[in-house]
Amino acid sequence: MSTSATIRTTRIMEASSSGDLAAVLSILDDAAAAASDDDNDVDNDVDEDANDSPGGDAAASEIKALAAAHDDVGIDDDGVDRPRPRRPASPPLTTEAPAPSLLGTRRHLLASAQDESTGLSPLMVASRAGHVDVCRALLDAGAPWNALDRTGKCAGDHAVEGERWDVVDLLVEVGTRSELILGASIRLERAIEGEGRTNDAVDASSSSSGGGGGGGGRANASTSTAATPVSHEPSTKPSYLNHSNVRYDAACTLLLDDDDDAVMMEWERPIMEAHATVLTHGGRRGMRVLNVGFGLGIIDSALHMHEPGLHVIIEAHPTVYAKMIADGWDKKTNVRICYGRWQDEMPKLIAEGAKFDGVFYDTYGEHFTDLEDFHDAMAHVLNVPDGVYSFFNGLAPDNLFFHGVACNCIKAQLSHLGLDAEFAQCEISSNAADADETWKGVRRRYWHGRSAYYLPVITWKKDDA
Ligand SMILES: C[S@@+](CC[C@H](N)C(=O)[O-])C[C@H]1O[C@@H](n2cnc3c(N)ncnc32)[C@H](O)[C@@H]1O
């Protein structure tokens, strides 16, 4: 990093850590307004567009230096960004140096600076120390709420560790807002590209390779390269249903895709059983239930134990469907299999006027925005006023703070539909989730030693019912 960039970064880190709001604002203002002289750190006023000025070159190199440092720390390559089912996938923050014409970008880059060795940012140090005004100023200047330090902690983690609850509230609010905006823009983009996605879908009735759409959840993209560590790969698998073969292990305790990513694993059984109890309103008989995604059939077996009055299962992968038939699911009492993508099957159920007391969503490789799309459809089939909806909560699993923000996003989105979301904390009793043996042969873990599972319990708001 250039001398002046280093000095500015050091100054803003110190001011953030000590909570000197006036100093933070002044350093940010200086950075935005002044052209930097790399050699003697004399600031001169320059126009934002002064590309051709001598100061412009120095400023451009400072911007590049800051951006390069930002990149070097590896801010927010993957799981940090867009919380979604099982693993977030979203565009990484830019790692390119901004165009020299954007001298104002220095303000943003300075607010986003991270120490090269620790990865700490001004926002992180201010968060840990509980300087809420400084945090707000840094966020206003463009500091990313979700950057990670070299130990994998974000500003929210630092605030939690420092027990700075007003900062935690601020970061949750900012994170939720930015994720909702990002989600809305991704959904809009996808709606515009909609035809492309739909065309990807395979006719689910074909016996070749399954019905399209997205993969959902427990895994990562199939595009591993030497340059991309597995842990940083995006996690959606848009081609899962079209192109991925899946295989069950001999004991039927593991379902793997082509990349050896786990589609479903046996260790989740206690979680699935807890979901089944919620969906059947505490284990009542005769309930009408809908499950999206068969996998190992764990939740369907648990639901079946409660003798539902109607048990609909939507499943799109041909191999999984073949397994369902081989195991006689098509002949079980009150079970109806809808073989196809939920994106195609839900409209049919809606057109029939089907209503369910319990609805569960657990697909694979799909994007957070697919979950949001599913919610729009689900609201049409969930019984009013007593229906209960839930989904496998693998949102942003790598980081508890991001997980919380993701849950908050879901809560906000469901609230628009007239639904209340609570997250019931369950302890995962089995140690299997953590055991190395469990993950042997699985390319990438999608659960990271967390013993608490936040089970979504979603019901109609009392007033809207
Ligand atoms: C994680 S597994 C479900 C596990 C299940 N909850 C259990 O208890 O075993 C996900 C399943 O969703 C299916 N799936 C993925 N995308 C789908 C889609 N768009 N529509 C229907 N099924 C889908 C996959 O083929 C897979 O069988």
The ligand as a Tripos MOL2 file, in Angstrom:
@<TRIPOS>MOLECULE
LIG
   27    29     1     0     0
SMALL
NO_CHARGES

@<TRIPOS>ATOM
      1 C1        -31.9400  -32.0240    0.9350 C.3       1 LIG1
      2 S1        -32.8580  -33.1610    0.0330 S.3       1 LIG1
      3 C2        -34.3350  -33.3100    0.9770 C.3       1 LIG1
      4 C3        -34.1070  -34.1220    2.2000 C.3       1 LIG1
      5 C4        -35.3790  -34.4790    2.9340 C.3       1 LIG1
      6 N1        -35.8350  -33.3770    3.7030 N.3       1 LIG1
      7 C5        -35.1600  -35.6660    3.8450 C.2       1 LIG1
      8 O1        -35.6460  -35.6150    4.9910 O.co2     1 LIG1
      9 O2        -34.5180  -36.6270    3.4460 O.co2     1 LIG1
     10 C6        -33.3680  -32.1760   -1.3230 C.3       1 LIG1
     11 C7        -34.2410  -32.8530   -2.3290 C.3       1 LIG1
     12 O3        -34.8640  -31.8360   -3.1120 O.3       1 LIG1
     13 C8        -34.8960  -32.2540   -4.4640 C.3       1 LIG1
     14 N2        -35.0260  -31.0340   -5.2950 N.ar      1 LIG1
     15 C9        -34.0540  -30.1350   -5.5950 C.ar      1 LIG1
     16 N3        -34.5620  -29.1130   -6.2950 N.ar      1 LIG1
     17 C10       -35.8830  -29.3600   -6.4430 C.ar      1 LIG1
     18 C11       -36.9430  -28.6540   -7.0720 C.ar      1 LIG1
     19 N4        -36.7410  -27.4960   -7.6790 N.pl3     1 LIG1
     20 N5        -38.1780  -29.2060   -7.0410 N.ar      1 LIG1
     21 C12       -38.3870  -30.3940   -6.4110 C.ar      1 LIG1
     22 N6        -37.4220  -31.1070   -5.7960 N.ar      1 LIG1
     23 C13       -36.1750  -30.5940   -5.8080 C.ar      1 LIG1
     24 C14       -33.6030  -33.0000   -4.6110 C.3       1 LIG1
     25 O4        -33.6000  -33.8500   -5.7350 O.3       1 LIG1
     26 C15       -33.5080  -33.7520   -3.3070 C.3       1 LIG1
     27 O5        -34.1180  -34.9860   -3.3680 O.3       1 LIG1
@<TRIPOS>BOND
     1     1     2 1
     2     2     3 1
     3     2    10 1
     4     3     4 1
     5     4     5 1
     6     5     6 1
     7     5     7 1
     8     7     8 2
     9     7     9 1
    10    10    11 1
    11    11    12 1
    12    11    26 1
    13    12    13 1
    14    13    14 1
    15    13    24 1
    16    14    15 ar
    17    14    23 ar
    18    15    16 ar
    19    16    17 ar
    20    17    18 ar
    21    17    23 ar
    22    18    19 1
    23    18    20 ar
    24    20    21 ar
    25    21    22 ar
    26    22    23 ar
    27    24    25 1
    28    24    26 1
    29    26    27 1
@<TRIPOS>SUBSTRUCTURE
     1 LIG1         1 GROUP 0 **** ****
